[in-house]
Amino acid sequence: MSRGLDPNRESIASSTVEDYLKVIHEICQRSKAGIALNGQIADELQLVPGSVTVMVQRLAKMGLVAYEAHRGCQLTAAGLDIAERVIRRHCTLERFLAHVLGLDAERVHDEAENLEHAASDALITEIQRYLCCPRRAA
């Protein structure tokens, strides 16, 4: 799979995995301890803590997070790789939607949130190339 998920591991919708990893990454970046607590993840994703605990345990089985009950979780190298790619896609799509298509600020984030899961790495690379050196009309 192009998003870095091992097809032999437990199957979970990749967009759900990506959303969790992105949120865990953001929380760990803000945390002094570099750890994301399940309650924080639940707040960010607007889910109940019990559902988050089950998912974080699944992510740990997949090798994407290091999880310790009642202490929180951190991304593994594999989880960090996926989270950074999702963030890269999201930021690129936000720039494209705002600067090229001229969408208003209220729509940009939500649209990028939806598209980040569907856009391939190759498409994102092409969009980044376009944004850095847009073709000018003669």
N, C-alpha and C positions, 0 to 999 in steps of 0.2 A: 504494500500500500504506500502511496506517495506521502502520507502524512506521518510516517514513522511508527505506526502501530504494527505490531507483529501479528499476522493473521493466525498464528498458532496459539496465541494467548486468548484468554476469555473474551468473548465478543460483547462489546458494549458500543452503542452508537458513537461513532467518532466525534460527532459534534458535542455530545455530552461530555466525553473525555476531554476534549479541547477546552470547553467552557470551564470545567473544574480546574484543569491545569493552569489555565490563564489566571483564574481567580486566586488559586493557591500561590502562584508566582507573585501576583500583585500584593497579596497580604504579607508574604515573606519579605518582600522588598520594604514594606512599611514597618515591619516588626523589628524591634531592637534585637530580639532573640533569633530572628530569621525563621520563625515557625508560624504556621497557620493553624489556628484552633478551629475545630469543627463548628463551633458557634459562629465564628467570624465568617467561615465559608457559607454557612446557612444564611446568615444575614445578607451577604453579598449576592447570593443566588436566589434569595427569597424562597428558601426551602426549610423544612423542619429538620432540626438537628439529627434526628434518628436516620433520616434518609441520607444525610451527608455522611454519617458514620459508616453506613453500609457501603456507600460508593467509595469512600476513602480506603476502606478495607479492600475493595476490589482493585482499586488503583495500586495499592501496595502489592497485591498478588500479581498484578501485571508488571511490576517492577518500575512503576512510574513515580511512586512516592515512597518515602520512608515514613512509616506511621508507628506511633507509640500511643496506645490508649491513654486518654486523659492528659496527654502531653502535646498532641498535635502532630503535624506532618511537615515534611519538606520534600521538595522535588528531588528525584534522583537525576543523574546526568541525562537519562533517556527522557524523563518527564520535562526537564528543563529545555531540552532540544525541541520538543513538541510545543511547549508554552511559548518559547521565543519565536518559533515559526508562525504560530497563531497571532501573536502580537504584531509581528512584521506584516502579515497579511492584513490585519485590521487597520494598522496605521497607514499602510499604502492605500487601502481602499478608501479610508476617510479623506486622505489628500486628493485622490482622484475624484471622488464624489463632490468634494467642496470646490476644488480649483478648476477641474475640467468640466464637470456637469453643472456646477453652480448650485447644488442643492443647499438649502438653508441649514444652518447649524443644528437645528432641532432634529432634522431627518438624518443627517450624516452618520451619527453614531449608530442609530438603530439599523440603518441600511447596511453599514459596514459589518455590524454584528451578525446579520443574516448571511451576507456574502462571504465572510471570512471562512466559513466552513465549506463553501462550494468552489472557491477559487483555487486553482492548482498553483503549485509553486512556479511553474513555467509562466502562467498568466501574470502572476504577481511580479515576476522578474521583468516581463515586458512592460507592465504598467510603470514600474520603477524606472525603467529605461526611458519611457516616454516622459515621465514627470521631470526627470533630470535634464533631458534634452528634447523638449517637444519640437516637432517639426513646425516650421514657420511657413505660412502661406507666402508665396512670392508676390 
